[in-house]
Amino acid sequence: MEIDVKDISHLLKLVSSYEFKRMDIEKVYEESGIRYNIFDVLKLSTSEVRLHSSIIASLLCSDNHGAKNAFLKEFLRIPSLRLDDSFLDCSKASVEVEKYIGPRTETTGGRIDLFLSDGNNSLIIENKIYAYDQEKQLLRYHNFEHKGVLIYLTLYGEEPSKGSIGELNVEDIRCLSYKDDIIPWLSRCTQLAANLPYVRETINQYINTLKQLTNSYMTANNDVIKLIGQLDNISAAFAVRNNLDAAVNNAMNDFLDKLKKKLPNDLPIFKCITEEQGDWLSHRDMSLQFEHNDWKDIELAVSFDGTYLSSMAIGLLKKSHCEDIRKVDGAEELAKRLDYIKSNDSWFWGYPNEPCLYNWYNAESVQMLLDGKMVNWFIDTLRIANEQSKGLTL
């Protein structure tokens, strides 16, 4: 069916006007303090253990929140878990965070993020906010408890890597999503906590944190839904959706081109060695890499652990000839100075403080690609890395 570009332009203008109205409402919310979040203030939003595993465990445990095992029962009803109501005896269930299962070998040992058990049956939950899969991680947990149900919990419900599951089948893993499984579960918990105001409001703040991390803070705009659902507009709406990925891909390549042109003038000591891509969105582990003239063994890199430019991490990456970045003189010190606190043999990394940089497949991030703000962010980040590296052998 032939679509008139004028129809698309008209629809986009109408949608834009509705979005501006909604932005005004969001501003009112922000000024009223509804967006204030203690987890953000304490910089815990991306901490898998200190926030996410701990708060989920506290809700599943019936010791001190006053709702007894109501939250646990509701958790076990999450459809993606595919569990029978009698799978766990909630009266006997206990939960452990960072359960130690022995020294790590190739196929055994390590620490399970969340271990829920009634003495007979168990749930083994691997909790991934922005961390990378460890080698044969889920296989090691399976070997600890063969009867346990393996759960891989991520922001968007991605499947674990082949390296993590070893010889297990991905069908043996229950993939859960914070966006589509945990947030709805927490919403039901707030209803169950109607008479527990402190608990209810803590859960609400945690929900807000998750909505920021999953780019689902904004609720559906009913005006826009009605508009694009009209007979005269539906074809144009589908035309926009079908071409959105290509537009974002073009925005990424335009950003990369602008960054490469700006670096020689603003910060010539760095060079971006990433090439334009035909598809930035469908693959995991897409990256941006920057070489420094004086760094022999490492480079600065950004990596997206998920598809659609999600789960961005930034850090110091070893070059191909380097065996272990932790053995590079000065690399660990530079990582500390830059607050890249996570590490493996390939790189030291951390996560950006700005929510719009965690995941780029959203309007705010793409606008930053288009208007030059993302270029400036990278220039500033590289400049700080250069300043902090002075006096170090890298």
Secondary structure, DSSP 4 states (H G I P E B T S, - for coil): ----HHHHHHHHHHHHHHHHHHHHHHHHHHHTTTT--HHHHTT-TT-IIIIIIHHHHHHHS-SSSSSTTHHHHHHHT-GGG---TTSS-TTT-EEEEEEE-SS--SSS--EEEEEEE-SS-EEEEEE-SSPPPPTTHHHHHHHH-TTSEEEEEESS-PPPPHHHHTTS-GGGEEEEEIIIIIHHHHHHHHHHTTT-HHHHHHHHHHHHHHHHHTT--SPP-HHHHHHHTSTTTHHHHHHHHHHHHHHHHHHHHHHHHHHHHHHHHH-TTEEE-PPP-S-SSSSSSEEEEEEETT-SSEEEEEEEEETTTEEEEEEEEE-TT-S-GGGSTTHHHHHHHHT--EE-SSEEEE--SSHHHH--SSHHHHHHHHHSHHHHHHHHHHHHHHHHTTT---
